[in-house]
Amino acid sequence: MCSRGGQLAGGASMYDEDGLFSDRKLITMATVIGNRYPELGYELGLSPELLFQVKMATPDNLQHQVYNMLVSWRAAQGPGANMNTLNNALKRLGWISVFTQIQNTPDNFYPIP
């Protein structure tokens, strides 16, 4: 679970050295967001064209689509792509349980190939 300053249990951080979400955190998020990710992408300010490109890049792999959407959000928003912004977008969508899952899923739960 996340505490102050983006610190996770055991002192690990969900952010990399630049203060942006780490790739590992984005992978964790991608596993819980699911196939309605375009709705979240719109809420996070991504364009329909970008979301279409994300889908077409890996049409048969939902987790990669969600991950690539999150990477695009991080690239576009920089430090504005943070847990607060994500939480607000999920609240607007009524996806409170998704935010809870993101917070409660350890970042090492899913292996990185």
N, C-alpha and C positions, 0 to 999 in steps of 0.2 A: 504494500500500500504506500502511496506517496505521502510524504510529509512536507514540511517547509523546504523551500528552495529546490524542489525537484529531486530531492533525495529519496531513494527507495530503501526498503529494508536492507540492512547489511552495509549501508553507506554508498551503495551504487547510485548512479545518477541516470535519469531518463534522458538527459541532455548530453550532447558531446561537448568538446572543449570550446566550441564557438557559441555555446548557449542554445543550439538548435536541438530538436528532437533527434536522438540517436537512431541509426538504422534499426537497431535491435528493438527499440520502442515502437517504431513504425511497423515492424513485422508483427509485433504483439497486437498492435491496434488493428492491423489488417485481418487478423484471424477472427476478430470479434465483430467487425463492422458488417460484413456480409454483402449480399447482392443489391442492397438498396443504397450502396455507396454513392451513386450519382446524386441522390438527394442531399447527402451530406456535402458532397463536393460543391453543389450550388450554394448551400448555406455558408460554406467556407470561402465563397467568392470566386470559384473556378468557373470558367466559361463552358457552355455546352460543347463547343468545338474541341476544347482540351479534353473534356471527359470522353468524347467520342474517340479521340486519338488514343487515349489511355485504354479504352476497351478494345480497339482494333489492334493495338500492339500485341496483346496476348488474349485473343478472343476465347480461348479454351481454358484459361486459368484465372478464376475469380480472385484468388488471394493475390496474385501478381497485379491484377487490375486495381484492387483496393490499395495495395502497397504503392503502386506507381502514382495513384491519385494523391496519396499522402505525401509522397516525395515531391510532386508538383506543387502542392500546397506549401510545403516547407520552403521550396525554392522561391515561390512567389512572395510569401509573406515574411520570410526570415524570422527574426525574433517574435514577430506577431503570430507565428504558428506555434502556439503554446497550449498548455493544458486548459488555461482559462478560456481561450477562444474556442477550443474544441468543446469544452463543457457547455458553453453558451449556445453553440450551434446544435449540439445534441439536445439541449433543453428545448430549443425552438421547435425541433422535430418531434419532441416527446419521447426521445430515446434515452431516458434516464438510466435504464438498466444496462445499456451499452456502455455508458460512462463508468458505471460501477464495475462492470466486467473488465474494462480497460485498466482501471485502478487496481483491481484485485488479481489480475493475471500476472504472474511473475514474468519478467522479460526473458528469462532463460527457460521458460516452459516449452517453447517451440524451438527445435534445433535449427540452426542455420547450416544449409548444405555447403 
